[in-house]
Amino acid sequence: MRILISNDDGIFAEGILRLVSSLITLGEITVVAPDMERSATGHAITMHHPLRVKEVKLPGLDVKAWSVDGTPADCVKMGVDVLMDKPPDFIFTGINRGSNLGTDVLYSGTVSAALEGCILGFPSAAFSLTAYQDADFTYAGKAARMVAERIMANPLPKGTLLNVNIPHIPESEIRGFAVTRLGFRKYSKNYVERKDPRGRTYYWLAGEAINDDSLENTDIDAVKSKYVSITPLHYDLTNYDTINLLGRAFAMVPEGSRGQNGNQGI
């Protein structure tokens, strides 16, 4: 069993070291991760300068590991296309420092790395711990292993990845695992305005999270209720419920207003 592991917190982050140590007996592990923190890079890939790769030694772990001066998605692509002798059987990312709940998955480098694995055709999962300060990854490692073992025993549908969020509470308080849907999270007061020593204005992205508590069975609710949330995601962003509605609306567009080859222009 070959496992590719990546993250967005950097190759020496505590979370990825815990994930590797938790999964090390499940198969042959290869680690390809950013050389520094690349949080909130989403699914960006590097196109305008070359990528540099360096083989590294992870403390206390006997695995093959490389750092890449690129994004999490770059790392997964490099791992699969260049650095691994054979394709992986599974791709796991994390354990992220901080949650990736609701619509935050669109910004997350950790989730995007798993999504890249999914796009490339490999069963993938992203793991996050809901803590930023004084994070203890001990139980998160155990939870990640339990999820990984179930993925290995129960193949995911093609094009699907799992987004897993683990509450940062004592293991004795964890109530179990919950399969959820994405919640909705937005932010207010996004930017803090400050002045530099020369009196020029600059801005720090900050923001206060606002969760939509009207939605049920969401990852946000599950974590709040002390469950490990497991949310199946896929990369097909098509809004299928709207296809027929738009088809009827644009069926009335005059012939002369349509695009080339008869396509209805929008």
N, C-alpha and C positions, 0 to 999 in steps of 0.2 A: 504494500500500500504506500503510495507516494503522496505526500501532503506538502503543499506550498503555503507558507504563512507570510503575511505582510501586515502593515498597519499605516497609520498616518502620524503617530506620535514620535516616530524615529526608531531606528533599529536597536538602540540600547534602552528604550523605554521599559519601565517595569512591567507594563501590561503585556507586551509581546514576549518578554522573557518568561512570564508566568504561563502564557498560552503555550509556548514551546514546551516547557517543562511538564505541563499537564497532558499534552498529547504525544509526548516523545515515544511512549511505548505502543502507540497505535500504528506506527509505520515509519517510513524513511522521510524525515523532515528536511525541507529546504526553506531557508528564510531569505527573502528579498524585500528590503524595506528602505524607506527614505533615510538619507544620511543625517537628517535633522527633522524637527517637527514640521509637518505639512498639513496641519489641521485645517478644516473648512476649505479645502481646495476643490471639493466636489469631484467631478469626473474629468478634470483637466488633464491633458497630456502635453508633453513637451515636443514642440515642432520647430522652434527657431534657434535652438543651439543643441550641440551634441550632449548625449548622456554619458556620464563617467561612472564606472562601476568599480568597487573595491571589495575584495574578499576580506572578511573580518572574522574575529573570534568572539563568540558570545560567552560571557563569563559563566563558567560552570556547566556549559552545555556542549556536547559533542555532536554538533550538526553543521552542515554546510550553510554558510551565511554570507550574503553580499549586501553592501549598502549602495544606494543609487542616488545621485544628485538630481532626482526628479520627483514626480508626484506619486501618490499611491497607485494610481492606474498605470503609470509608467512601470512601476516595480512589478506588477503582476504580468504585464505584457513582456517585460524583459525576462522574468523568471520562466515563463512558458516558452518564449521564442528563442532565447539565447542561453540561459544559464543552466537549465535542467537538461540532463541527458535524455530523459524520457518525460512525456507529459505527466502532469499530476493527476491523481485520481480525485483529489479534493483540494479546495482552496478555502482557507480560513483566515480571517483578518481580525485584528485587535490584540489584546483586549484594550479597547479605547478608554482613556481617562476622561470620563464624562459621558452622559447619556447621548443616544441618537434616537430620539423619540419623535413621532409625528412627522411633520414636514421638514424637520431638521435633516432627514435622510438625504434631502436634495443637496445639502451643502457638505455632507460628511465625506471626508476622504476615506475613512474606514469602510463605510458602506459602499462607496464607489469602487474601492479595490475589489470587494466581493462581487459587485455588479460586473466589473470587468471580467472576473473569472467566469461568471454566469454567461456573459456575452460570448466568451471563448468556448463555451460548451461544457464547463466543469461544475459539478455540484459545489456550492459555495455558501458560506455563512459569515456574518459579521457579528462580533461580540463587543459589547460596551458595558462599562460599570458606571452607575449613576453617581459618581463622585469626582470632584475636581481637586479637592484638598485632602491631604492625609488619607489617600486611597489605600485600602487593603484589598489586594487582588486574590486572597486565598480562596474564598468561596467562589469567586468569579471563575477561577481556573477549574474548579470542580464542576461547576455548571456548564462551562464550555465543553469539557470532556463528555459529560452526559449527553449534551446536544449532538456533539460530533459522533458519538457511538450510535445514536438513533438515526442520524443521517446515513451512516454507513450501512445500517441494517435495513433502512426503509428509504430507498432512492427517491430523491426529489423529482417532481415533474420537470421536464426540460424547460429551461428559461426561467426557473424559479430559484431565488436565494432566500435564506432566512436572516432576518435582522433580530438579534437577541439582545435584550437589555436586562441587566442584573442589578437589583436593588442593592445599595450599599448599606446593608444592615447586618446584624449578626446572623449567622447561618441558622441558628435556632428559631429565628423569627420569620424565615422564608416559608411561605405557605404552599409553595409548589410552582408548577409551570402553567402558563396560560397562553393558548394560541389566540392571537389578537389581530385586529386590523390597525392601520395607522390612525393615530389621532391627528388633530389639527393644532398647530402651534404657530403663533406669530409673535412679533416683538414690538414693544413701544419704547420710546425714548432711545432710539437706536444709536445716536451719536452723542458723545460728550465733547463739548467745545472747550479748547484750552488755548493758551498763548505760549509761544516759544520765547526764549530770552530776548529776542529782537522785536517782540510785540506782534508777531504775525500769528494769525489764527490757524489752528490745525484741529483735527478731529480724530478721536478714538472710537472705533466701533465697540459698543457695549451692548445695550439693549436689555429689557426686562421681558422675560417670557410670559406670554399670555396663552393659557390652554383653553380650548373650547370644551368645557365640562358637560356640554349637552350631548356629546357623542358617547355611546355605550360600547363596551367590549373593545376598547382601544388599548394600545400599548401604554399610553399615559396613565389610564385608569388602573391597569394591571400592576404597574410598578408602584403606584401610589398605594395599592392594596397589598403590597408586599409579595407579589408574584414575579417570577422571571417571565418576561414577555417574549413570545416568539411570533414574529410577524412575517408571513410569506410575502415576498416582493417579486416583481418582474419588471423588465425594462420596456415592455410595450405600453406606451403612454396614451394609446388611442382611447378616446372616449366613445365606446361602442354605442352607448345609449343615444348619442347625438347623430350618428351616421344617417339614420333614416330621416330624422328631422331636417338635417341639412340637405339631404337628397331631395326632399319635397320642396324646400325653400329655393334651391338653385335650379330646380327643374323649370322654373318660370323665367330664368334669365334669357333674354333674347339671344338668338343665334349669333348676331354680330358682336355680342359682348363676351363670347366664350374665348378661351385661350386656344393656343395652337393644338392641332390634332383633335379638335372637338372637345377638349377638356374645358370644364366650366371654370372660368377665371374667378378669382376671389379678390 
